[in-house]
């Protein structure tokens, strides 16, 4: 269990039906920095736009239904679904596929609801996910990160570095993401 200065964060392993909790995550945020990979480094670009919450009614690219459909087979296939709760309220979710590649786990999903950001929730999910990966024998964690300043900053502060060669399937699916690898101790 991790905590910020005022509230305890409880990390729970969720069953496969917990994937439906993605509907409760408020992904909205203001973006002021986007990263791209140029040659062998990260290039930051100043931007100014708002990302809305997931569409809760439709099934399009930016809907909670699409996220659930996308990640259900991963969780059903044995990935670990973690929920972060503050006072029994869902604050964030992570999905760790500990058998992604030989020796490499994949942080397939990590989102914290807007009202719980910058309070240690993502850090608590990261620590719990790394423990899942390490206990399964992984020696590294792969992340395909949204190119926002907040996401890239979070992962790089955890020791993630640009992947020398992005995973082909994940890169094909998410070419604008920042593909990172983090060696585990």
C-alpha positions in Angstrom: 0.0 0.0 0.0 1.3 3.5 -0.9 0.0 6.8 0.3 0.1 10.5 -0.4 0.1 13.0 2.4 -3.6 12.6 3.2 -5.1 9.4 1.8 -4.1 5.8 1.6 -4.0 4.1 -1.8 -5.0 0.5 -1.8 -3.9 -1.6 -4.8 -6.1 -4.6 -5.5 -5.7 -7.4 -8.0 -9.0 -7.6 -9.8 -10.7 -10.5 -11.5 -11.3 -10.5 -15.2 -14.7 -8.8 -14.8 -12.9 -5.8 -13.3 -12.1 -4.7 -16.9 -15.5 -3.1 -16.9 -14.1 -0.6 -14.3 -12.4 1.2 -17.2 -15.7 3.0 -17.7 -15.1 4.8 -14.3 -11.7 6.3 -15.4 -11.8 10.0 -16.4 -9.0 10.2 -18.9 -9.5 13.9 -19.6 -6.5 16.2 -19.3 -5.0 19.3 -20.7 -2.0 18.6 -22.9 0.8 21.2 -23.2 3.6 19.0 -24.4 3.8 16.2 -27.0 6.8 14.1 -27.7 8.0 12.5 -31.0 11.0 10.3 -31.6 13.5 12.0 -34.0 16.6 10.1 -34.9 17.6 8.6 -31.6 16.0 11.0 -29.1 12.8 12.6 -27.9 11.7 15.9 -29.3 9.2 18.0 -27.2 6.7 20.2 -28.9 4.6 22.8 -27.2 0.9 22.3 -27.8 -2.4 23.5 -26.2 -5.4 21.2 -26.3 -7.8 19.3 -24.1 -8.4 15.5 -24.2 -12.0 14.8 -23.4 -13.2 11.9 -21.2 -13.8 8.6 -23.0 -17.1 8.5 -24.9 -19.3 6.5 -22.5 -22.1 5.8 -24.9 -20.5 4.9 -28.2 -18.0 2.3 -29.5 -15.6 4.5 -31.4 -11.8 4.9 -31.1 -12.1 7.2 -28.0 -14.8 5.2 -26.1 -14.6 3.2 -22.9 -16.3 0.4 -24.8 -13.4 0.2 -27.3 -10.8 0.1 -24.5 -12.7 -2.7 -22.8 -13.0 -4.6 -26.0 -9.3 -4.1 -26.7 -8.0 -5.1 -23.3 -10.5 -7.9 -22.3 -8.6 -10.6 -24.3 -5.3 -9.5 -22.7 -6.8 -9.9 -19.2 -8.6 -13.0 -20.1 -5.3 -14.4 -21.4 -3.7 -14.1 -18.0 -2.5 -10.5 -17.7 -2.8 -9.0 -14.2 -5.5 -6.3 -13.8 -4.7 -3.9 -10.9 -7.1 -1.3 -9.4 -6.0 1.6 -7.3 -8.6 2.7 -4.7 -8.7 5.7 -2.5 -11.4 5.4 0.2 -13.0 2.6 -1.8 -13.3 4.8 -4.9 -11.5 3.7 -8.1 -8.6 6.1 -8.7 -6.7 4.2 -11.5 -6.2 0.9 -13.3 -3.2 -0.9 -14.7 -2.9 -4.0 -16.8 0.4 -5.9 -16.8 1.0 -8.7 -19.2 3.7 -10.5 -17.4 4.1 -13.1 -20.2 4.3 -10.7 -23.1 7.7 -11.8 -24.4 10.5 -14.0 -23.0 11.8 -11.9 -20.1 9.7 -8.9 -20.9 6.5 -7.8 -19.3 4.2 -5.2 -21.0 2.4 -2.4 -19.2 -0.5 -2.6 -21.5 -2.6 0.0 -19.7 -2.1 2.6 -16.9 -4.7 5.3 -16.4 -5.5 7.4 -13.4 -8.7 9.4 -13.2 -8.2 13.1 -13.4 -9.3 13.9 -9.9 -6.6 11.5 -8.5 -3.6 12.6 -10.5 -0.4 13.8 -8.8 -1.3 12.0 -5.6 0.8 8.9 -5.9 -1.8 6.7 -7.6 0.2 6.1 -10.8 3.4 5.5 -8.8 1.6 2.9 -6.6 0.2 1.1 -9.7 3.7 1.2 -11.3 5.3 -0.3 -8.2 2.7 -3.0 -8.0 2.9 -3.8 -11.7 6.7 -4.0 -11.6 6.3 -6.5 -8.6 4.0 -8.6 -10.8 6.4 -8.5 -13.7 9.5 -9.3 -11.5 7.7 -12.2 -9.7 6.9 -13.7 -13.1 10.6 -13.6 -14.0 10.6 -10.5 -16.3 13.9 -8.6 -16.4 12.3 -5.6 -18.2 9.0 -3.9 -18.7 7.9 -2.5 -22.1 5.6 0.6 -22.3 3.9 2.1 -25.3 3.2 5.5 -23.8 0.9 8.2 -25.0 3.2 10.9 -26.3 2.0 13.5 -23.7 4.5 15.3 -21.5 2.8 13.9 -18.4 2.9 10.2 -19.6 6.5 10.4 -21.0 7.7 12.3 -17.9 6.2 9.7 -15.6 7.7 6.7 -17.3 11.1 8.3 -17.8 11.2 9.3 -14.2 10.8 5.5 -13.4 13.9 4.6 -15.4 12.3 3.9 -18.8 14.4 4.6 -21.8 13.5 4.7 -25.5 13.3 1.2 -26.9 16.2 0.7 -29.3 13.8 -1.3 -31.5 10.1 -0.8 -30.8 8.0 -4.0 -30.6 6.8 -4.5 -34.2 3.2 -5.3 -33.3 2.8 -2.5 -30.8 4.5 0.0 -33.0 2.2 -1.0 -35.9 -0.8 -0.5 -33.7 0.5 2.7 -32.0 3.1 4.4 -34.2 2.7 7.8 -32.5 3.3 6.4 -29.0 6.6 6.6 -27.3 8.0 3.1 -27.1 10.0 2.6 -23.9 11.8 -0.2 -22.1 12.6 -0.3 -18.4 15.1 -2.8 -17.0 14.1 -4.3 -13.7 16.6 -4.5 -10.9 
